[in-house]
Amino acid sequence: MITGAIFDVDGTLLDSMSVWDTIGEDYLRSIGYAPRENLNETFQTMSLRQAARYYQTEYGVTLSIGEIVDGVNGRLADFYHNRAQLKPGAGEFVRELSRRGVKLCVATATDRPLVEAALARCGVLGYFEDILTCTAVGAGKDEPLIYREALERVGGNRSGVVVFEDALYAARTAKRDGFPVAAVYDSHEKRQDELKTLADIYLTDFSDFDFFWKFASAL
């Protein structure tokens, strides 16, 4: 039986992946450097601090990691504070899980103030035990540390704590570490067939709570 749920934010709870499509390249240009690659793809598995280190090592950016993170966050702040929206049905889904006694935690690569602002404005922040970020735990989602720390927040056995992810690499990390995985469709993940095969349950959206609950009740 499900006792806890760990939610990714961008592409899972929030319809927000579009803002990340060009942020890496736009920021680099804003500080006077020309990108040599598709930075969106390069940064896909990185936290903001990891991306900042990449700017330093690969492009010779002389700003500190803190200054780079602040600069990128400044460009993102308006979106998360004022425009980011929950995916259709996500709010009702979260509220119903909470109503049924499931403890919830956020695990995200996006910095906490941005996530808090968006979730608070969308009316769901109070349903989560905590918001964990890759920066705070010191590892990206190519490692399982953030899921392990989220498990400590919600309690229970790993087999009863479902990880919700839209990105294949993150879902794979959670699955390899023994968590049941609910894959959530987002158009930015191009490897949907692989994601479906990997996941324990695949959600095209959050509209059918009963479909998920039947799966979760059997854990």
C-alpha positions as CSV (number, residue, x, y, z in Angstrom):
1,M,0.0,0.0,0.0
2,I,1.3,3.5,-0.9
3,T,2.4,5.5,2.1
4,G,4.4,8.3,0.4
5,A,4.9,10.1,-2.9
6,I,8.0,12.0,-4.1
7,F,7.2,14.5,-6.9
8,D,9.5,16.1,-9.4
9,V,8.4,19.6,-10.3
10,D,9.4,20.7,-13.8
11,G,7.6,18.6,-16.4
12,T,5.8,16.6,-13.7
13,L,3.8,18.9,-11.5
14,L,4.4,22.1,-13.4
15,D,4.1,22.7,-17.1
16,S,7.4,24.5,-17.1
17,M,9.9,22.7,-19.2
18,S,9.7,25.3,-22.0
19,V,11.4,27.9,-19.9
20,W,14.5,25.6,-19.7
21,D,14.8,25.2,-23.4
22,T,16.9,28.3,-23.9
23,I,17.8,29.5,-20.4
24,G,21.4,28.0,-20.5
25,E,22.2,29.6,-23.8
26,D,20.4,32.9,-23.1
27,Y,22.3,33.4,-19.8
28,L,25.6,32.6,-21.4
29,R,25.0,35.2,-24.1
30,S,23.9,37.7,-21.5
31,I,27.3,37.6,-19.9
32,G,29.2,37.8,-23.2
33,Y,29.9,34.2,-24.1
34,A,28.8,32.4,-27.3
35,P,27.4,28.9,-26.7
36,R,29.1,26.1,-28.8
37,E,26.4,23.5,-28.2
38,N,22.8,22.8,-27.2
39,L,23.1,23.6,-23.6
40,N,19.6,22.4,-22.8
41,E,20.7,18.9,-23.6
42,T,24.0,19.2,-21.8
43,F,22.4,20.5,-18.6
44,Q,19.5,18.1,-18.6
45,T,20.9,15.9,-15.8
46,M,22.6,18.8,-13.9
47,S,21.6,20.9,-10.9
48,L,22.1,24.7,-11.3
49,R,25.3,24.5,-9.3
50,Q,26.6,21.7,-11.6
51,A,25.7,23.8,-14.6
52,A,27.5,26.8,-13.1
53,R,30.7,24.7,-12.7
54,Y,30.3,23.6,-16.3
55,Y,30.2,27.3,-17.4
56,Q,33.5,27.8,-15.5
57,T,35.3,24.7,-16.7
58,E,34.1,24.6,-20.3
59,Y,33.6,28.2,-21.2
60,G,36.1,29.9,-18.8
61,V,33.4,32.0,-17.1
62,T,35.2,33.9,-14.3
63,L,32.1,34.6,-12.1
64,S,31.7,32.6,-8.9
65,I,29.3,29.7,-8.8
66,G,27.1,31.7,-6.5
67,E,27.0,34.6,-8.9
68,I,26.2,32.4,-11.9
69,V,23.4,30.7,-10.0
70,D,22.0,34.1,-8.9
71,G,22.1,35.3,-12.5
72,V,20.3,32.3,-13.9
73,N,17.7,32.4,-11.1
74,G,17.1,36.1,-11.8
75,R,16.1,35.2,-15.3
76,L,13.8,32.4,-14.1
77,A,12.2,34.3,-11.2
78,D,9.6,36.1,-13.2
79,F,8.3,32.9,-14.7
80,Y,8.0,30.9,-11.5
81,H,6.6,33.8,-9.5
82,N,4.1,34.9,-12.0
83,R,3.4,32.5,-14.9
84,A,4.2,28.8,-14.2
85,Q,1.1,26.7,-14.0
86,L,0.3,23.2,-12.7
87,K,-0.2,20.5,-15.2
88,P,-4.0,19.8,-15.8
89,G,-5.4,17.8,-12.9
90,A,-2.2,18.0,-10.8
91,G,-3.6,20.1,-8.0
92,E,-6.6,17.8,-7.5
93,F,-4.3,14.7,-7.7
94,V,-2.0,16.1,-5.0
95,R,-4.9,17.1,-2.8
96,E,-6.6,13.7,-3.1
97,L,-3.3,11.8,-2.2
98,S,-3.0,14.0,0.9
99,R,-6.6,13.5,1.8
100,R,-6.0,9.7,1.7
101,G,-3.1,10.0,4.2
102,V,-0.2,9.8,1.7
103,K,2.7,11.9,2.8
104,L,4.2,14.0,0.0
105,C,7.7,15.5,-0.7
106,V,9.2,17.4,-3.6
107,A,12.5,16.4,-5.2
108,T,13.7,18.9,-7.8
109,A,16.7,20.2,-9.6
110,T,15.2,23.7,-9.5
111,D,16.2,26.0,-6.6
112,R,13.8,26.1,-3.7
113,P,12.6,29.7,-3.8
114,L,11.4,29.3,-7.3
115,V,9.6,26.1,-6.6
116,E,8.0,27.5,-3.4
117,A,6.8,30.6,-5.2
118,A,5.1,28.6,-8.0
119,L,3.6,25.9,-5.8
120,A,2.3,28.5,-3.3
121,R,0.7,30.6,-6.1
122,C,-0.9,27.4,-7.5
123,G,-2.3,26.5,-4.0
124,V,-0.5,23.2,-3.3
125,L,2.6,24.1,-1.4
126,G,1.1,23.2,2.0
127,Y,0.5,19.6,1.0
128,F,4.2,18.8,0.9
129,E,6.3,17.7,3.9
130,D,9.4,19.4,2.4
131,I,11.0,20.6,-0.8
132,L,14.4,19.0,-1.5
133,T,16.6,20.3,-4.2
134,C,19.6,18.8,-5.9
135,T,21.7,21.8,-4.8
136,A,20.8,21.2,-1.1
137,V,21.5,17.5,-1.1
138,G,24.7,18.0,-3.2
139,A,23.9,15.6,-6.1
140,G,21.9,15.6,-9.3
141,K,19.2,13.1,-10.2
142,D,21.8,10.9,-11.9
143,E,22.4,9.8,-8.3
144,P,19.7,8.5,-5.9
145,L,20.6,10.7,-2.9
146,I,17.7,13.2,-3.3
147,Y,15.2,10.3,-3.4
148,R,16.7,8.7,-0.3
149,E,16.5,12.0,1.6
150,A,12.9,12.5,0.5
151,L,12.1,9.0,1.8
152,E,13.3,10.1,5.2
153,R,10.9,13.0,5.1
154,V,7.8,10.9,4.2
155,G,8.8,7.8,6.2
156,G,7.7,4.2,5.5
157,N,9.3,1.6,3.4
158,R,10.8,2.3,0.0
159,S,8.5,-0.2,-1.7
160,G,5.5,2.0,-0.7
161,V,6.8,5.4,-1.7
162,V,6.2,6.2,-5.4
163,V,8.5,8.6,-7.3
164,F,6.8,10.7,-10.0
165,E,9.1,11.7,-12.8
166,D,8.8,12.9,-16.4
167,A,12.5,12.5,-17.4
168,L,13.8,9.1,-18.3
169,Y,17.2,9.6,-16.7
170,A,15.7,10.5,-13.3
171,A,13.1,7.8,-13.4
172,R,15.9,5.3,-14.1
173,T,17.8,6.5,-11.1
174,A,14.8,6.1,-8.8
175,K,13.9,2.7,-10.3
176,R,17.5,1.4,-9.9
177,D,17.4,2.4,-6.2
178,G,14.3,0.3,-5.5
179,F,11.5,2.9,-5.7
180,P,8.2,2.3,-7.6
181,V,8.1,4.8,-10.4
182,A,5.1,6.7,-11.9
183,A,6.1,8.2,-15.2
184,V,4.3,11.3,-16.2
185,Y,4.1,12.3,-19.8
186,D,5.8,15.5,-20.9
187,S,6.5,16.4,-24.5
188,H,10.1,17.4,-23.7
189,E,11.1,13.8,-23.0
190,K,11.5,12.3,-26.4
191,R,12.1,8.7,-25.2
192,Q,8.6,7.9,-24.2
193,D,8.7,4.2,-25.2
194,E,11.7,3.7,-23.0
195,L,10.0,5.5,-20.2
196,K,6.9,3.4,-20.5
197,T,8.9,0.2,-20.3
198,L,10.9,1.4,-17.3
199,A,8.0,2.7,-15.2
200,D,5.7,0.7,-13.0
201,I,2.8,2.9,-14.1
202,Y,2.6,5.5,-16.9
203,L,0.4,8.5,-16.6
204,T,-0.5,10.5,-19.7
205,D,-1.9,13.2,-17.3
206,F,-3.3,13.5,-13.8
207,S,-7.0,13.1,-14.8
208,D,-7.6,9.5,-13.7
209,F,-6.9,9.3,-10.0
210,D,-8.7,6.0,-9.7
211,F,-6.3,4.4,-12.2
212,F,-3.3,5.4,-10.2
213,W,-4.9,4.5,-6.8
214,K,-5.6,0.9,-8.0
215,F,-2.0,0.5,-8.8
216,A,-0.8,2.2,-5.5
217,S,-3.1,0.2,-3.4
218,A,-1.5,-3.0,-4.6
219,L,2.1,-2.0,-3.6
